[in-house]
Amino acid sequence: MSKKLIVLLSVLMVVSMVLGACAQPTPQIVEKEVVKEVQVEVTKEVVKEVEKKVEVQVTVAAPEVKPNPYRPENIIKLVDELKAATAGKPAPAGAKYVLLTNAVAPFWTAAQIGAARASSEVNVPITFQAPTASEKLAQQLSMLETFVNDKYTAITFSAIDRKAAASIVDKAVGEGINVLCTDSDATGTKRAMYIGMSDYDAGKSAGEAAKEIIGKGKVVGLVGYATAQNAQDRIQGVKDSFKGSELELVEVLLDDVKPEVSLSNAETAMQKYPDLAGFITFYSYNGPTAAQAVKQAGAQGKVKIVAFDAEPETMRAMTEGVVQAMIGQRVYFYGYLSGYIMHALSTIGKEETMKILDPYLAEWPSTDIKDATSGEVTFAKGSEGKIHLNTGVDVIKAETFDLYKEYLNSIGIASQ
């Protein structure tokens, strides 16, 4: 074969190979795989970004929960301090405490629960008693003497008469027994301190509520004891609040802590004053009796009621719209605090106990105390020094009633 032919054949083969290569479509498999990989990676990144956004949206701060306005944070703090101070400090051998009330009433149920809880926690028995005789003052004095003679380590009581127990209290203190008052004070005696609201301030709060709710007209008061410190101070607070207003406290009717007499007094008041605008009831059972009289007369909403204490029947009357406002005491702490303070006095002593209490104490009395007959001041405001543990006052109206019940549920009581 000639050289020319060989060259020609070689050229033809090269051309054929080139043309074949140009005619064949370019394979897409690799490109498709690359595209798939890119799409998968992009999708993963998008998912990650979405997940991040979802996480940010879910982690939103919870709405702020407002504290219940009826929860007494300062008292709870004090109890915690007393617990810490007395922890591991045993009471004297054979120690026993007592809480003596001024009567049997649903009002005292919350205090009894508080005292029982304190007793369980400090591991010292706390006796809870009340006078039941028709002559309650005489019986209360006799009971106090018995507690002193039986060598109780500490006594807390609600004084029916602010002066009558003076000699018994002084004897008890002289024999080394710690004595406290709660709810109603034995003013001027040697008791260590008074635990309770400022009754004068509570009376002013009741008067302010009456001015808002009743507005103007004649008001009648219902109360148990004329001799008790709490009654006298509450009534004075109302009178002072009414000065310059269109309300007049025309009279205050006494019942000697007898609900049937209280009901009769309320019925009589409504007959005596056909234009009666309202009642202010100073003792716990007075609210339900006033409500009963108002309902019997069909005067709901016409004759309005501002009632001290939030006992079960008074709370029911508020639900029915017969009672328009309640002036609440923190009765549970009358028992619970009394138990812990009696225990502190008996374990760490009066000096150390008073140091703990000092930031929480106020000057006492919270108003001038006048002689019922002469009108002369027998104890000036603040003259007894810093011995008042003011537990505070709750004013409960229809619009705040649910909040109050919520607080009571939180400490495991139904009323106080």
Secondary structure as the mmCIF struct_conf table of DSSP 4:
data_model
#
loop_
_struct_conf.conf_type_id
_struct_conf.id
_struct_conf.beg_label_comp_id
_struct_conf.beg_label_asym_id
_struct_conf.beg_label_seq_id
_struct_conf.end_label_comp_id
_struct_conf.end_label_asym_id
_struct_conf.end_label_seq_id
HELX_RH_AL_P HELX_RH_AL_P1 LYS A 3 ALA A 23
BEND BEND1 GLN A 24 GLN A 24
HELX_LH_PP_P HELX_LH_PP_P1 PRO A 25 PRO A 27
HELX_RH_AL_P HELX_RH_AL_P2 ILE A 29 VAL A 58
HELX_LH_PP_P HELX_LH_PP_P2 VAL A 60 ASN A 68
TURN_TY1_P TURN_TY1_P1 PRO A 69 TYR A 70
BEND BEND2 ARG A 71 ARG A 71
HELX_RH_AL_P HELX_RH_AL_P3 GLU A 73 THR A 86
TURN_TY1_P TURN_TY1_P2 ALA A 87 GLY A 88
HELX_LH_PP_P HELX_LH_PP_P3 PRO A 90 PRO A 92
TURN_TY1_P TURN_TY1_P3 ALA A 93 GLY A 94
STRN STRN1 TYR A 97 LEU A 100
BEND BEND3 ASN A 102 ALA A 103
HELX_RH_3T_P HELX_RH_3T_P1 PRO A 106 TRP A 108
HELX_RH_AL_P HELX_RH_AL_P4 THR A 109 VAL A 122
TURN_TY1_P TURN_TY1_P4 ASN A 123 ASN A 123
BEND BEND4 VAL A 124 VAL A 124
STRN STRN2 ILE A 126 GLN A 129
BEND BEND5 ALA A 133 GLU A 135
HELX_RH_AL_P HELX_RH_AL_P5 LYS A 136 ASN A 149
TURN_TY1_P TURN_TY1_P5 ASP A 150 LYS A 151
BEND BEND6 THR A 153 THR A 153
STRN STRN3 ALA A 154 PHE A 157
BEND BEND7 ILE A 160 ASP A 161
TURN_TY1_P TURN_TY1_P6 ARG A 162 ALA A 165
HELX_RH_AL_P HELX_RH_AL_P6 ALA A 166 GLY A 174
TURN_TY1_P TURN_TY1_P7 GLU A 175 GLY A 176
STRN STRN4 ASN A 178 THR A 182
BEND BEND8 ASP A 183 SER A 184
TURN_TY1_P TURN_TY1_P8 THR A 187 GLY A 188
BEND BEND9 THR A 189 LYS A 190
BEND BEND10 ALA A 192 ALA A 192
STRN STRN5 TYR A 194 GLY A 196
HELX_RH_AL_P HELX_RH_AL_P7 ASP A 199 ILE A 213
TURN_TY1_P TURN_TY1_P9 ILE A 214 ILE A 214
BEND BEND11 LYS A 216 LYS A 216
STRN STRN6 GLY A 217 VAL A 223
BEND BEND12 GLY A 224 GLY A 224
BEND BEND13 ALA A 226 THR A 227
HELX_RH_AL_P HELX_RH_AL_P8 GLN A 229 PHE A 242
TURN_TY1_P TURN_TY1_P10 LYS A 243 GLY A 244
BEND BEND14 SER A 245 GLU A 246
STRN STRN7 LEU A 247 LEU A 254
BEND BEND15 ASP A 256 VAL A 257
HELX_RH_AL_P HELX_RH_AL_P9 PRO A 259 LYS A 272
TURN_TY1_P TURN_TY1_P11 PRO A 274 ASP A 275
STRN STRN8 LEU A 276 THR A 281
BEND BEND16 TYR A 283 TYR A 283
TURN_TY1_P TURN_TY1_P12 SER A 284 TYR A 285
HELX_RH_AL_P HELX_RH_AL_P10 ASN A 286 GLN A 296
TURN_TY1_P TURN_TY1_P13 ALA A 297 GLY A 298
TURN_TY1_P TURN_TY1_P14 GLN A 300 LYS A 302
BEND BEND17 VAL A 303 VAL A 303
STRN STRN9 LYS A 304 PHE A 308
BEND BEND18 ASP A 309 ASP A 309
HELX_RH_AL_P HELX_RH_AL_P11 PRO A 312 THR A 319
TURN_TY1_P TURN_TY1_P15 GLU A 320 GLY A 321
BEND BEND19 VAL A 322 VAL A 322
STRN STRN10 ALA A 325 GLN A 329
HELX_RH_AL_P HELX_RH_AL_P12 VAL A 331 THR A 347
TURN_TY1_P TURN_TY1_P16 ILE A 348 ILE A 348
HELX_RH_AL_P HELX_RH_AL_P13 GLY A 349 LEU A 357
HELX_RH_3T_P HELX_RH_3T_P2 ASP A 358 TYR A 360
STRN STRN11 LEU A 361 GLU A 363
BEND BEND20 TRP A 364 TRP A 364
BEND BEND21 SER A 366 THR A 367
STRN STRN12 ILE A 369 LYS A 370
TURN_TY1_P TURN_TY1_P17 ALA A 372 SER A 374
STRN STRN13 VAL A 377 PHE A 379
TURN_TY1_P TURN_TY1_P18 LYS A 381 GLU A 384
STRN STRN14 LYS A 386 ASN A 390
STRN STRN15 VAL A 393 LYS A 397
HELX_RH_3T_P HELX_RH_3T_P3 ALA A 398 THR A 400
HELX_RH_AL_P HELX_RH_AL_P14 PHE A 401 SER A 410
TURN_TY1_P TURN_TY1_P19 ILE A 411 GLY A 412
BEND BEND22 ALA A 414 ALA A 414
#
